Amino acid sequence: MVSGISFGGVGLYLVQPVESGTKVNVENRFLTVGGQFKTEAVRGTTIYSKYLRDIYLVGIEFDQELNPRDQPDIYSRIREVLKSF
C-alpha cells in the first residue's frame, strides 16, 4: 500500500523490510481520471525501512524524477492530484 508519492519518490507499507541502498523497480498501478487502470514502472533506491507496529514503512527515491516523457500517465495523475490542493 502507498503511504505517499511525489515526482521524486514513494513511500510504501510492506510486510517485510527492504535494506537501505537496495535497487528496486516499482510497478505503479493506478486509476486514471477516465476510470482506467494504468501501470508504469519506475526504478529507484530504498533510502529507509522503518518498523511501525506490524508493518514496515519503506521509502524509495526514484533514480530520476517522474516526467511526462518517460512516465506520462502517472506524471499526469500526480499533477492532477496536486492541482486539487
N, C-alpha and C positions, 0 to 999 in steps of 0.2 A: 504494500500500500504506500502511496506517495504522501509524504508529510509536507512537501513544498517543492516547487520547481521554478527556475529562473532561466534566463538565457545562458547563464554560466555554470549551472549545476542543478542537482536534485538531491533531496533528502528522502530516504526510503525507510519504512519499517520492515524489518526482516526477522525471521525466526532464528537465523544463525548470523554470527558476526562475519565481517569481511575485513581482513587485515588492512590497515592503512598502507597506502602505496600500491595496492593491487590494481592492475589494469583491468577494466571491465568494459563490456559492451551492453549498454542499457537499451532494451527494446521498449519504447514508449507506445502504449496503445491507448487511444483517447477518442472521445466522441466529438465530432465536429458540430458546428452550428447547424448544418444541414441534416444532422441526425445519423451520419455515417460513422463507422469506426475506421480509424486510420492507424497505421503502425509505422513508426520511423525509429531507426537505431542511431544511437549516439555513443561514441567512445569516450571514456573518461578514466579517472583515477580516484580510488577511495581515499578520502582525506581524514575520516574518522569513523569509528564504530563504537557507540556507547550503549551500554546495557540499561534499559528502562523497564523495571519490573520483569515481565515475561517476554520482552521483545527487544530487539536492537534497533537503534536509530543509526542509519548509515548515511554519511554524506559523500557525495560523488561530485567531483569537479570535472566538467567536460573538458576534453582536450582543446576544443575551440568553442567559442560562443556559438549558440544556435544562430542560424542565419537563414534568410529566405531562399538562398540558392541551394544549400545542402539539406535543409530540413524545412521545406516550405509549409507543410501542414501544421506541424507543432509550433513553429515560429508564429504563424498567423493566429493560432489558438491562444497562445500565451499573450500576444499583443491585444487580442480582443478582451481577454480577462483583465489585463492591466488597464485598459481604457474604461472599464466599468467602475473603477475606483475613483 
